[in-house]
Amino acid sequence: MPGSGEAHSVGRVFRALPVRSVVIDIVIAVGFLAIALPVEVQIVPWAGLEQRVGTTLAAVPGIAVAFVFAGSLAFRRLAPGLALGAAWAGAVLQMGFGRPPSFSDAAVFAVLYTAAAYGTRQVFWTGLGSAIAGAGIGTVYLFVGPLSGGAAVSWETLPVAAIVLVAAVFALGLSWTIGALVRTSRRARETRQEREVARAETAAEAERVRIARDMHDVVAHSLAVVIAQADGARYAAAADPAAAPAALATISATARDALADVRLLLTQLRHSQSEGPQPTLADLEGLYAQVREAGVDLRVDVDPMPIGDPPAGVQLAVFRIVQEALTNALRHGDHSSPVEVGLRWLPERVEVGIENVVAPAASAPAPALTDAAPGGDLPRGHGLIGMRERAQLVGGKVDAGADGPVFRVRAVIPVPPAPGSPSSAPGDPSRSPFTPEES
């Protein structure tokens, strides 16, 4: 396509720059022109020039030099390559008119910095070469050009010329070097950001794969139960009509559990979970062992024990809440005081309580507790927000806060009754010190 090459060339010459940055550069250029213009007008390089051509024409070279240098500043970040060419064109124009160095030459230093910091690779190296060449040409101009009065370089002036050359190379090279350092710092920052984005995308993709796998497991198992119950009820309805309500109750309960698990899985995209099986109540012992290995006096009280096998969503919520609370106790708690965990599995709910004494001074944070399930990586929780979300996903709630030196986490999570089993009356809440306050 013929137009694509032109567009590519234009894209390399002009950078994508916010309008605000362009306006700032133009304002700086106007301010520079306001200072440089009066200075250049006052410079008359040749004696008697005003008498020969008049005051107005004598000021034209200075005005032209000031405008060219100011123009290079106006678009130095928008088009660093063009600005670099314009700045050196101004220097050539200045020497062509036989004018001495002046305030206007400061634009060259600013443009060299910009070319090194924001220019393309070609402009970057062109800036370095032009700085060295410009220093040499400027030195020759000062000692051999019209400003020297026609005097040739002698052995007496040669050391001075060498010093001027070194100073010019240093000054121009310093501007370019500062720009190069800014460029390197910006590139390093962009590389870090790109690496972080890539890492986040990789983690998100892995999380989506895990969610899809867990979704398949939950939905496939639940649908298999629903299909089996529906087929059984259809064939048994003729012989035993009373079996149909029980089958429908099982189908309803299974579908509700599956819906809750699906909701839980969908919101887990906000939580970085471990690969492999999701933790269950059986994995709590491994979690407790990790805490005790860290030197914490952990006291666990489970009374009464769970009746049957609670839904997977409830088990996962209990595990994650206990895990996050114990992680906080490890990080911020006083390890010389015991940490108490209480679980009460009542017929219609489970009550979870964790208490620990807060350390008087912040100590080195302990590592996060890992999943006891095999293949677990370090999870990244969301603190109290994460615990509340875990509970809300299964219809529960979490209260957490400090009571003097003691920090308490209390959670209530409803436990759906098993299909066909009658609900029992709730136990006596006064038996546990971890009973959450009613909202």
SEVO-270977 format. One line per 8 residues: number of its first residue (from 1); their letters; for each residue x, y, z of N, C-alpha, C. Coordinates in steps of 0.2 Angstrom, whole numbers, plus 5000, padded with zeros to 4 digits. Example, Ala and Ser with C-alpha at 12.3 -4.5 7.8 and 13.67 -1.06 7.14 Angstrom:
# SEVO-270977
1> AS> 5066:4972:5039:5062:4978:5039:5066:4984:5039  5064:4989:5035:5068:4995:5036:5064:5000:5039 $
# end
This chain:
# SEVO-270977
1> MPGSGEAH> 5004:4994:5000:5000:5000:5000:5004:5006:5000  5003:5011:4995:5008:5017:4995:5007:5021:5001  5001:5022:5004:5000:5026:5009:5003:5024:5016  5004:5017:5017:5007:5015:5023:5014:5017:5024  5018:5017:5019:5025:5020:5020:5025:5027:5023  5021:5031:5020:5021:5038:5022:5019:5039:5029  5014:5035:5031:5011:5035:5037:5016:5033:5042  5020:5028:5040:5025:5025:5045:5031:5030:5046 $
9> SVGRVFRA> 5033:5034:5040:5038:5039:5041:5036:5045:5045  5029:5047:5044:5027:5052:5048:5026:5050:5056  5025:5044:5057:5024:5042:5064:5031:5041:5067  5036:5040:5063:5043:5040:5066:5046:5047:5067  5043:5052:5063:5046:5059:5064:5042:5063:5070  5035:5062:5070:5031:5065:5075:5029:5060:5081  5030:5062:5087:5028:5057:5092:5021:5059:5094  5018:5053:5097:5011:5054:5100:5012:5058:5107 $
17> LPVRSVVI> 5010:5064:5107:5011:5068:5113:5005:5072:5115  5003:5072:5121:4997:5075:5124:4997:5083:5122  4992:5085:5121:4991:5093:5119:4994:5097:5124  4993:5095:5130:4996:5099:5136:5003:5100:5135  5007:5094:5133:5014:5095:5133:5016:5099:5127  5013:5099:5121:5014:5103:5116:5013:5110:5118  5008:5112:5121:5006:5119:5123:5012:5121:5128  5014:5117:5132:5020:5119:5137:5026:5121:5133 $
25> DIVIAVGF> 5028:5117:5128:5034:5118:5124:5033:5124:5120  5027:5126:5118:5026:5132:5114:5027:5138:5118  5024:5137:5124:5025:5143:5129:5032:5144:5131  5036:5139:5132:5043:5139:5134:5046:5143:5128  5045:5141:5122:5048:5144:5116:5046:5151:5115  5040:5153:5117:5038:5160:5117:5042:5164:5122  5043:5161:5128:5047:5165:5133:5054:5165:5131  5057:5160:5128:5064:5160:5126:5064:5166:5121 $
33> LAIALPVE> 5060:5166:5116:5060:5171:5111:5060:5178:5113  5056:5179:5119:5055:5186:5122:5062:5188:5125  5066:5183:5127:5072:5185:5130:5078:5186:5124  5078:5181:5120:5083:5181:5114:5082:5186:5109  5076:5188:5108:5075:5193:5102:5079:5200:5104  5078:5203:5110:5081:5209:5111:5089:5208:5111  5091:5202:5114:5098:5201:5114:5101:5201:5107  5098:5197:5102:5101:5197:5096:5100:5203:5092 $
41> VQIVPWAG> 5095:5207:5093:5094:5214:5089:5100:5218:5091  5102:5218:5097:5108:5223:5099:5114:5221:5097  5115:5214:5094:5122:5212:5092:5123:5215:5085  5128:5218:5083:5130:5221:5077:5137:5218:5075  5137:5212:5072:5144:5209:5071:5149:5213:5067  5147:5217:5062:5151:5221:5058:5151:5228:5059  5157:5231:5060:5157:5238:5061:5154:5242:5055  5150:5247:5056:5147:5251:5051:5142:5248:5047 $
49> LEQRVGTT> 5139:5242:5049:5134:5239:5046:5127:5243:5046  5126:5246:5052:5120:5250:5052:5120:5256:5047  5126:5259:5047:5126:5265:5042:5125:5263:5035  5127:5256:5033:5127:5254:5026:5120:5252:5024  5117:5248:5029:5110:5245:5027:5105:5248:5031  5106:5251:5036:5101:5254:5040:5099:5250:5046  5097:5253:5051:5096:5249:5058:5091:5243:5057  5086:5244:5053:5081:5238:5052:5084:5232:5049 $
57> LAAVPGIA> 5087:5233:5043:5090:5228:5040:5096:5225:5044  5099:5229:5048:5105:5226:5052:5102:5221:5057  5096:5222:5059:5093:5218:5064:5090:5211:5062  5089:5211:5055:5086:5205:5052:5090:5199:5054  5097:5198:5053:5100:5192:5055:5099:5190:5062  5099:5194:5067:5098:5192:5073:5091:5190:5075  5086:5193:5071:5079:5191:5072:5078:5184:5069  5081:5183:5063:5081:5176:5060:5084:5171:5065 $
65> VAFVFAGS> 5089:5172:5068:5093:5167:5072:5088:5166:5078  5085:5171:5081:5081:5170:5087:5075:5166:5085  5072:5167:5080:5066:5163:5078:5067:5156:5076  5073:5155:5073:5075:5148:5071:5076:5144:5078  5080:5147:5082:5081:5143:5089:5075:5142:5093  5070:5147:5093:5064:5147:5097:5060:5142:5093  5060:5141:5087:5056:5136:5083:5058:5129:5085  5065:5128:5086:5067:5121:5088:5065:5119:5095 $
73> LAFRRLAP> 5064:5124:5099:5061:5123:5106:5054:5121:5106  5050:5124:5101:5043:5124:5101:5041:5116:5100  5044:5113:5095:5042:5106:5094:5048:5101:5095  5052:5102:5100:5057:5098:5102:5055:5091:5105  5049:5091:5108:5047:5084:5110:5042:5081:5105  5039:5085:5102:5034:5083:5096:5038:5079:5091  5043:5082:5089:5047:5080:5083:5055:5081:5085  5058:5077:5089:5065:5078:5091:5070:5078:5085 $
81> GLALGAAW> 5069:5074:5080:5073:5074:5074:5073:5081:5071  5067:5083:5069:5066:5090:5066:5069:5096:5070  5068:5095:5077:5070:5100:5081:5078:5100:5082  5081:5094:5081:5088:5094:5081:5091:5097:5075  5088:5096:5069:5090:5099:5063:5089:5106:5063  5083:5109:5066:5082:5116:5066:5087:5119:5071  5089:5116:5076:5094:5120:5081:5100:5120:5078  5103:5115:5074:5109:5116:5071:5109:5121:5065 $
89> AGAVLQMG> 5103:5121:5062:5102:5126:5056:5103:5133:5059  5100:5134:5065:5101:5140:5068:5108:5142:5070  5112:5137:5072:5119:5138:5073:5123:5140:5067  5121:5136:5061:5124:5137:5055:5123:5144:5053  5116:5146:5053:5114:5153:5051:5118:5158:5055  5118:5157:5062:5122:5162:5066:5129:5163:5064  5133:5157:5062:5140:5158:5060:5140:5161:5053  5135:5159:5049:5135:5162:5042:5134:5170:5042 $
97> FGRPPSFS> 5131:5172:5047:5130:5180:5048:5136:5183:5051  5141:5178:5053:5146:5181:5057:5145:5183:5064  5140:5180:5067:5138:5183:5074:5141:5179:5079  5142:5182:5085:5146:5178:5090:5141:5174:5094  5143:5169:5098:5139:5165:5103:5135:5170:5107  5129:5168:5108:5124:5172:5112:5119:5168:5116  5115:5171:5120:5110:5167:5124:5106:5162:5119  5105:5164:5113:5101:5160:5109:5104:5153:5108 $
105> DAAVFAVL> 5110:5152:5109:5113:5145:5108:5111:5140:5114  5108:5143:5119:5106:5138:5124:5100:5134:5122  5097:5135:5116:5092:5131:5113:5095:5124:5111  5102:5125:5109:5105:5119:5106:5106:5114:5112  5107:5116:5118:5108:5111:5124:5101:5108:5125  5096:5112:5125:5089:5109:5127:5087:5104:5122  5088:5105:5115:5086:5101:5110:5091:5095:5110  5097:5095:5112:5101:5089:5112:5099:5084:5118 $
113> YTAAAYGT> 5097:5087:5123:5094:5083:5129:5088:5080:5126  5083:5083:5123:5077:5080:5121:5078:5075:5116  5083:5076:5111:5084:5071:5106:5087:5065:5109  5091:5065:5114:5093:5059:5117:5088:5056:5122  5083:5060:5125:5078:5057:5129:5072:5054:5126  5070:5057:5120:5064:5055:5117:5064:5054:5109  5070:5055:5106:5071:5053:5099:5071:5046:5098  5070:5044:5091:5071:5037:5089:5079:5035:5090 $
121> RQVFWTGL> 5080:5029:5089:5087:5027:5089:5092:5031:5085  5089:5032:5079:5093:5036:5074:5094:5043:5076  5089:5046:5079:5090:5053:5081:5094:5053:5088  5094:5048:5092:5098:5047:5098:5105:5047:5096  5108:5043:5091:5115:5043:5090:5117:5049:5085  5112:5052:5081:5113:5058:5077:5115:5064:5082  5111:5064:5088:5112:5069:5093:5119:5069:5095  5122:5063:5097:5128:5062:5100:5134:5065:5094 $
129> GSAIAGAG> 5133:5062:5088:5138:5064:5083:5137:5072:5082  5131:5075:5082:5131:5082:5080:5134:5086:5086  5133:5083:5092:5136:5087:5098:5144:5087:5097  5147:5082:5095:5154:5082:5095:5156:5086:5089  5153:5085:5083:5154:5089:5077:5153:5097:5078  5148:5098:5082:5146:5105:5083:5151:5108:5087  5154:5105:5092:5159:5107:5097:5165:5109:5092  5167:5104:5088:5173:5106:5084:5172:5111:5079 $
137> IGTVYLFV> 5166:5112:5076:5165:5117:5071:5165:5124:5074  5162:5124:5080:5161:5130:5084:5168:5133:5086  5172:5128:5088:5179:5130:5090:5183:5133:5085  5182:5130:5079:5186:5132:5073:5183:5139:5071  5176:5140:5071:5173:5146:5070:5176:5152:5074  5177:5150:5081:5179:5156:5085:5186:5158:5084  5190:5153:5082:5197:5155:5082:5200:5156:5075  5196:5154:5070:5198:5155:5063:5193:5159:5059 $
145> GPLSGGAA> 5187:5159:5061:5182:5163:5057:5182:5170:5058  5177:5174:5056:5177:5181:5056:5178:5184:5062  5176:5181:5068:5177:5184:5075:5184:5184:5077  5189:5180:5073:5196:5181:5075:5199:5186:5072  5196:5190:5068:5199:5196:5064:5204:5194:5059  5203:5188:5056:5208:5185:5051:5214:5183:5054  5215:5182:5060:5222:5180:5063:5222:5172:5063  5227:5169:5061:5228:5162:5061:5230:5159:5067 $
153> VSWETLPV> 5228:5153:5068:5230:5150:5075:5237:5149:5075  5240:5151:5081:5247:5151:5083:5248:5146:5088  5254:5145:5090:5256:5140:5095:5254:5143:5102  5253:5150:5102:5251:5153:5108:5243:5152:5109  5239:5152:5104:5232:5151:5104:5230:5144:5104  5234:5140:5102:5232:5133:5101:5230:5130:5108  5234:5131:5113:5231:5128:5120:5224:5130:5122  5223:5137:5121:5217:5140:5122:5211:5137:5118 $
161> AAIVLVAA> 5213:5136:5111:5208:5133:5107:5206:5126:5109  5211:5122:5112:5210:5115:5114:5206:5115:5120  5207:5120:5125:5203:5120:5131:5196:5122:5129  5195:5127:5124:5188:5128:5122:5185:5122:5119  5188:5118:5115:5186:5112:5112:5183:5107:5117  5188:5106:5122:5186:5101:5127:5180:5104:5131  5179:5110:5132:5174:5113:5136:5167:5112:5132  5168:5114:5126:5162:5113:5121:5159:5106:5121 $
169> VFALGLSW> 5164:5101:5120:5162:5094:5119:5159:5092:5126  5162:5094:5132:5159:5092:5138:5152:5095:5139  5151:5102:5138:5145:5105:5139:5139:5102:5134  5141:5101:5128:5136:5098:5123:5135:5091:5125  5140:5087:5126:5140:5080:5128:5136:5079:5135  5137:5084:5139:5133:5083:5146:5125:5083:5145  5123:5088:5140:5116:5088:5139:5114:5082:5136  5118:5079:5131:5116:5073:5128:5116:5067:5133 $
177> TIGALVRT> 5120:5067:5137:5121:5062:5142:5115:5062:5147  5113:5068:5149:5108:5068:5154:5101:5065:5150  5100:5067:5144:5095:5065:5140:5095:5057:5140  5101:5054:5139:5102:5047:5138:5100:5044:5144  5102:5046:5150:5100:5043:5156:5093:5044:5158  5089:5049:5156:5082:5049:5156:5079:5044:5152  5082:5043:5146:5079:5038:5141:5080:5031:5144  5086:5030:5147:5087:5023:5150:5082:5022:5156 $
185> SRRARETR> 5081:5027:5160:5077:5026:5166:5069:5025:5163  5067:5029:5158:5060:5028:5156:5059:5021:5153  5064:5019:5149:5064:5012:5145:5064:5007:5151  5068:5007:5156:5068:5002:5161:5061:5002:5165  5058:5008:5166:5051:5008:5169:5046:5005:5165  5046:5007:5158:5042:5004:5153:5043:4996:5153  5049:4994:5153:5050:4986:5153:5047:4983:5159  5048:4986:5165:5045:4983:5171:5038:4983:5171 $
193> QEREVARA> 5035:4989:5168:5027:4989:5168:5025:4983:5163  5028:4982:5157:5026:4977:5152:5027:4970:5156  5032:4969:5159:5033:4963:5163:5028:4962:5168  5026:4967:5172:5021:4966:5176:5014:4964:5173  5013:4968:5167:5007:4966:5164:5007:4959:5161  5012:4957:5158:5013:4950:5156:5012:4945:5161  5015:4947:5167:5014:4942:5173:5007:4942:5175  5003:4948:5175:4996:4948:5177:4992:4944:5172 $
201> ETAAEAER> 4993:4945:5166:4990:4941:5161:4991:4934:5161  4997:4932:5162:4998:4925:5163:4994:4922:5169  4995:4926:5175:4991:4923:5181:4984:4923:5180  4981:4928:5176:4974:4928:5175:4972:4922:5170  4976:4921:5165:4974:4915:5161:4974:4909:5165  4979:4908:5169:4980:4902:5173:4974:4901:5178  4972:4907:5180:4966:4907:5185:4959:4905:5181  4959:4908:5175:4953:4906:5171:4953:4899:5169 $
209> VRIARDMH> 4959:4896:5168:4959:4889:5166:4957:4885:5173  4959:4887:5178:4957:4883:5185:4950:4884:5186  4947:4890:5185:4940:4891:5186:4936:4887:5181  4938:4886:5175:4934:4882:5170:4934:4875:5172  4940:4873:5175:4941:4866:5177:4936:4865:5183  4936:4869:5188:4932:4868:5194:4925:4869:5192  4923:4873:5187:4916:4874:5185:4914:4868:5182  4918:4865:5178:4916:4858:5174:4915:4853:5180 $
217> DVVAHSLA> 4919:4853:5185:4918:4848:5190:4912:4849:5194  4910:4855:5196:4904:4856:5199:4898:4855:5195  4898:4858:5189:4892:4857:5185:4891:4850:5183  4896:4847:5181:4895:4840:5178:4893:4835:5184  4896:4836:5190:4893:4831:5196:4886:4833:5197  4884:4839:5198:4877:4841:5200:4872:4839:5194  4874:4840:5188:4869:4838:5183:4869:4830:5183  4874:4827:5184:4874:4819:5184:4869:4817:5190 $
225> VVIAQADG> 4869:4820:5195:4864:4819:5201:4857:4821:5199  4856:4827:5196:4850:4829:5194:4847:4824:5189  4851:4822:5184:4848:4818:5178:4847:4811:5181  4851:4808:5186:4849:4802:5189:4843:4802:5193  4842:4807:5197:4836:4808:5201:4830:4809:5196  4830:4813:5191:4825:4814:5187:4823:4807:5183  4828:4803:5181:4826:4797:5177:4823:4792:5182  4826:4792:5188:4823:4787:5193:4816:4789:5195 $
233> ARYAAAAD> 4815:4796:5196:4808:4798:5198:4803:4796:5192  4805:4797:5186:4801:4796:5180:4799:4788:5180  4804:4784:5181:4802:4777:5180:4799:4774:5187  4800:4777:5193:4797:4775:5199:4790:4778:5200  4788:4783:5196:4782:4787:5198:4776:4782:5197  4776:4778:5192:4770:4774:5191:4769:4769:5197  4775:4766:5199:4774:4761:5204:4774:4764:5211  4777:4769:5212:4778:4772:5219:4777:4780:5218 $
241> PAAAPAAL> 4771:4783:5218:4770:4790:5217:4773:4794:5223  4774:4791:5229:4777:4795:5234:4784:4796:5233  4788:4792:5229:4795:4793:5228:4796:4800:5224  4792:4802:5220:4793:4808:5216:4794:4814:5220  4791:4816:5226:4793:4822:5230:4800:4821:5233  4802:4816:5235:4809:4815:5238:4814:4816:5232  4812:4813:5226:4817:4814:5221:4817:4822:5219  4812:4825:5218:4811:4832:5217:4815:4836:5222 $
249> ATISATAR> 4814:4834:5228:4818:4838:5234:4826:4837:5233  4828:4831:5231:4835:4830:5230:4837:4834:5224  4833:4834:5219:4835:4838:5213:4836:4846:5214  4831:4848:5218:4831:4855:5220:4837:4857:5224  4838:4853:5229:4844:4854:5234:4851:4854:5230  4851:4849:5226:4857:4848:5222:4858:4854:5217  4853:4857:5214:4853:4862:5209:4855:4869:5213  4852:4869:5219:4854:4875:5223:4862:4875:5225 $
257> DALADVRL> 4864:4869:5227:4871:4869:5229:4875:4870:5223  4874:4868:5218:4878:4869:5212:4878:4877:5210  4872:4880:5211:4872:4887:5209:4876:4891:5214  4876:4889:5220:4880:4892:5225:4888:4891:5223  4889:4885:5222:4896:4884:5220:4899:4888:5214  4894:4888:5209:4896:4892:5203:4897:4899:5204  4893:4902:5208:4894:4909:5210:4900:4910:5214  4902:4905:5218:4908:4906:5221:4914:4905:5217 $
265> LLTQLRHS> 4914:4901:5212:4919:4900:5207:4920:4906:5203  4914:4909:5201:4915:4915:5196:4918:4921:5200  4917:4922:5206:4920:4928:5210:4927:4926:5212  4929:4920:5211:4936:4919:5213:4941:4921:5208  4939:4924:5203:4944:4928:5199:4947:4934:5202  4944:4936:5208:4947:4941:5211:4952:4939:5217  4953:4932:5217:4957:4929:5222:4962:4924:5218  4968:4925:5220:4973:4921:5217:4974:4914:5221 $
273> QSEGPQPT> 4971:4909:5218:4970:4902:5222:4976:4898:5219  4977:4893:5223:4982:4888:5221:4979:4883:5216  4984:4880:5212:4982:4875:5207:4980:4869:5211  4977:4864:5208:4975:4858:5211:4968:4858:5215  4967:4853:5219:4961:4853:5222:4960:4858:5227  4953:4860:5228:4951:4866:5233:4952:4863:5240  4954:4867:5244:4955:4864:5251:4948:4863:5254  4947:4858:5259:4941:4856:5262:4943:4856:5270 $
281> LADLEGLY> 4938:4854:5274:4938:4854:5281:4944:4849:5283  4945:4844:5279:4951:4839:5281:4958:4843:5280  4958:4848:5277:4965:4852:5276:4966:4857:5282  4961:4858:5286:4962:4862:5292:4968:4860:5296  4968:4853:5297:4974:4851:5301:4980:4853:5299  4981:4852:5292:4988:4854:5289:4989:4862:5290  4984:4866:5290:4984:4873:5291:4986:4874:5298  4983:4871:5303:4985:4871:5310:4992:4869:5311 $
289> AQVREAGV> 4994:4864:5308:5001:4862:5309:5006:4867:5307  5005:4871:5301:5009:4876:5299:5010:4882:5304  5004:4883:5307:5004:4889:5312:5008:4887:5318  5007:4880:5320:5011:4878:5326:5019:4877:5325  5020:4876:5318:5027:4875:5316:5031:4882:5317  5026:4888:5316:5029:4894:5316:5030:4897:5324  5029:4892:5328:5030:4894:5335:5024:4897:5339  5018:4896:5336:5012:4899:5339:5009:4894:5343 $
297> DLRVDVDP> 5006:4896:5349:5002:4891:5353:4995:4892:5351  4993:4887:5346:4987:4887:5343:4982:4882:5347  4976:4885:5349:4971:4881:5353:4965:4880:5348  4963:4874:5347:4957:4873:5342:4952:4870:5346  4946:4872:5346:4940:4869:5349:4934:4868:5344  4933:4862:5342:4927:4861:5337:4922:4857:5341  4916:4860:5343:4911:4857:5347:4905:4861:5345  4900:4858:5343:4899:4851:5340:4903:4850:5334 $
305> MPIGDPPA> 4904:4844:5332:4907:4842:5326:4902:4843:5320  4904:4843:5314:4899:4844:5308:4895:4837:5307  4889:4838:5306:4884:4833:5304:4885:4831:5297  4887:4826:5295:4888:4824:5288:4894:4828:5285  4893:4828:5278:4898:4832:5274:4895:4838:5272  4897:4844:5274:4894:4851:5272:4896:4852:5265  4892:4856:5261:4893:4858:5254:4900:4860:5253  4903:4859:5247:4910:4861:5246:4911:4869:5246 $
313> GVQLAVFR> 4906:4873:5245:4906:4880:5245:4907:4882:5252  4904:4879:5257:4904:4881:5264:4911:4878:5267  4913:4873:5265:4920:4870:5267:4925:4875:5265  4925:4877:5258:4930:4882:5256:4930:4888:5259  4924:4891:5261:4923:4897:5264:4926:4897:5271  4925:4892:5275:4927:4891:5282:4935:4890:5281  4937:4887:5277:4945:4886:5276:4948:4893:5275  4945:4896:5270:4949:4903:5268:4948:4908:5274 $
321> IVQEALTN> 4943:4908:5277:4942:4913:5283:4947:4911:5288  4947:4905:5290:4952:4903:5295:4959:4904:5293  4960:4903:5287:4967:4904:5284:4969:4911:5284  4965:4915:5282:4966:4923:5282:4967:4925:5289  4963:4923:5294:4963:4925:5301:4969:4923:5304  4972:4917:5303:4978:4915:5306:4984:4918:5303  4983:4920:5296:4989:4923:5293:4990:4930:5296  4984:4933:5297:4984:4940:5301:4987:4939:5308 $
329> ALRHGDHS> 4985:4934:5311:4988:4933:5318:4995:4932:5318  4998:4928:5313:5005:4927:5312:5009:4934:5311  5006:4938:5307:5009:4944:5305:5009:4949:5310  5003:4950:5313:5002:4956:5318:5001:4954:5325  5001:4947:5327:4999:4945:5333:5005:4944:5338  5004:4944:5344:5009:4943:5349:5010:4935:5350  5016:4933:5348:5017:4926:5347:5018:4923:5354  5019:4927:5359:5019:4924:5366:5013:4922:5369 $
337> SPVEVGLR> 5007:4925:5366:5000:4923:5368:4997:4918:5364  4993:4914:5366:4989:4909:5362:4985:4912:5357  4984:4908:5352:4979:4910:5347:4973:4905:5347  4967:4907:5348:4961:4902:5349:4957:4902:5343  4955:4896:5341:4951:4895:5335:4945:4891:5337  4939:4893:5336:4933:4890:5338:4928:4888:5332  4926:4882:5331:4921:4880:5326:4915:4877:5329  4909:4879:5328:4903:4876:5331:4899:4875:5325 $
345> WLPERVEV> 4898:4868:5323:4894:4866:5318:4887:4864:5320  4882:4869:5320:4876:4868:5322:4871:4866:5316  4865:4863:5317:4861:4860:5311:4860:4865:5305  4860:4871:5307:4858:4876:5301:4864:4881:5299  4869:4881:5303:4874:4886:5302:4881:4883:5305  4886:4886:5303:4893:4885:5307:4895:4892:5309  4898:4892:5315:4900:4898:5318:4908:4897:5319  4911:4902:5316:4919:4902:5316:4921:4908:5320 $
353> GIENVVAP> 4926:4907:5325:4929:4912:5329:4936:4911:5329  4940:4917:5328:4947:4917:5329:4949:4923:5334  4953:4922:5339:4955:4927:5343:4963:4927:5344  4966:4933:5344:4973:4933:5345:4975:4940:5348  4980:4940:5352:4982:4946:5355:4987:4950:5350  4986:4956:5349:4989:4960:5344:4996:4962:5347  5002:4961:5343:5008:4963:5346:5009:4970:5347  5012:4972:5353:5013:4979:5354:5017:4983:5349 $
361> AASAPAPA> 5021:4980:5346:5025:4984:5341:5025:4979:5334  5025:4982:5328:5025:4979:5322:5032:4975:5322  5031:4968:5320:5037:4964:5319:5038:4962:5312  5043:4959:5310:5044:4956:5303:5038:4952:5301  5035:4954:5296:5029:4950:5294:5030:4943:5292  5026:4938:5294:5027:4931:5293:5024:4930:5286  5026:4924:5283:5024:4923:5276:5017:4920:5277  5013:4921:5271:5006:4919:5271:5006:4911:5272 $
369> LTDAAPGG> 5000:4909:5275:5000:4902:5275:4998:4899:5269  5000:4893:5267:4999:4890:5261:4993:4885:5262  4990:4883:5256:4985:4878:5256:4988:4872:5258  4984:4868:5262:4986:4862:5264:4985:4857:5258  4980:4859:5254:4979:4854:5248:4986:4853:5244  4987:4848:5241:4993:4846:5237:4993:4851:5231  5000:4853:5230:5001:4857:5224:4999:4865:5225  4999:4867:5231:4997:4874:5233:5002:4879:5232 $
377> DLPRGHGL> 5001:4884:5229:5006:4890:5229:5004:4895:5235  5008:4900:5236:5006:4905:5241:5000:4909:5239  4995:4909:5242:4989:4912:5240:4989:4920:5242  4986:4924:5239:4986:4931:5240:4979:4933:5242  4978:4934:5249:4971:4935:5251:4970:4943:5250  4963:4945:5252:4961:4952:5252:4960:4954:5259  4963:4951:5264:4961:4953:5271:4954:4952:5273  4952:4957:5277:4945:4957:5279:4940:4957:5274 $
385> IGMRERAQ> 4942:4961:5268:4937:4961:5263:4936:4954:5260  4942:4951:5259:4941:4944:5256:4937:4939:5260  4938:4940:5267:4934:4936:5272:4927:4937:5271  4925:4943:5271:4918:4945:5270:4915:4943:5264  4919:4943:5258:4916:4941:5252:4916:4933:5252  4920:4930:5255:4920:4923:5256:4913:4921:5259  4912:4924:5265:4906:4923:5268:4899:4924:5265  4899:4930:5261:4894:4933:5258:4892:4928:5252 $
393> LVGGKVDA> 4897:4925:5249:4895:4921:5243:4891:4915:5245  4892:4913:5251:4888:4907:5254:4882:4909:5258  4881:4916:5258:4875:4918:5262:4877:4920:5270  4883:4920:5271:4885:4922:5278:4888:4929:5279  4891:4930:5285:4894:4936:5286:4900:4936:5291  4904:4941:5291:4910:4941:5295:4910:4948:5299  4912:4947:5305:4913:4953:5309:4920:4953:5312  4924:4958:5311:4931:4958:5313:4933:4965:5316 $
401> GADGPVFR> 4937:4965:5322:4939:4971:5325:4943:4970:5331  4946:4975:5334:4950:4974:5340:4946:4976:5346  4946:4972:5351:4943:4974:5358:4949:4974:5363  4952:4980:5363:4957:4981:5367:4963:4978:5364  4967:4974:5367:4973:4971:5364:4971:4965:5360  4965:4963:5360:4963:4956:5357:4959:4958:5351  4961:4955:5345:4958:4955:5339:4954:4949:5338  4948:4950:5336:4943:4945:5335:4940:4945:5328 $
409> VRAVIPVP> 4939:4939:5325:4936:4938:5319:4930:4933:5320  4924:4935:5318:4919:4930:5320:4915:4930:5313  4913:4924:5312:4909:4922:5305:4903:4918:5307  4898:4919:5303:4892:4914:5303:4891:4912:5296  4891:4906:5295:4889:4904:5288:4884:4899:5288  4878:4900:5284:4873:4895:5284:4875:4888:5281  4872:4883:5284:4874:4876:5281:4867:4873:5279  4866:4873:5272:4860:4870:5270:4859:4863:5272 $
417> PAPGSPSS> 4853:4861:5275:4852:4854:5277:4852:4849:5271  4854:4843:5273:4855:4838:5268:4848:4836:5265  4847:4834:5259:4840:4833:5256:4837:4827:5260  4831:4829:5262:4827:4824:5266:4828:4824:5273  4833:4827:5276:4834:4827:5283:4831:4833:5286  4828:4832:5292:4824:4837:5295:4829:4842:5299  4827:4848:5299:4832:4853:5302:4831:4853:5310  4836:4853:5313:4836:4852:5321:4836:4859:5323 $
425> APGDPSRS> 4834:4860:5330:4834:4866:5333:4841:4869:5334  4842:4875:5334:4849:4877:5335:4851:4876:5342  4858:4875:5342:4861:4874:5349:4861:4880:5353  4863:4879:5359:4864:4885:5364:4870:4889:5362  4869:4896:5359:4874:4900:5357:4879:4902:5363  4877:4901:5369:4881:4903:5375:4887:4899:5376  4887:4893:5373:4892:4888:5374:4899:4890:5371  4899:4895:5366:4905:4897:5363:4906:4904:5364 $
433> PFTPEES> 4913:4906:5366:4914:4913:5367:4915:4917:5360  4914:4913:5355:4915:4916:5348:4909:4917:5344  4903:4917:5348:4897:4918:5345:4896:4925:5342  4895:4926:5335:4895:4932:5332:4889:4936:5335  4890:4943:5335:4884:4947:5337:4879:4947:5331  4873:4948:5333:4868:4948:5328:4868:4955:5325  4867:4956:5318:4867:4962:5315:4860:4965:5315 $
# end
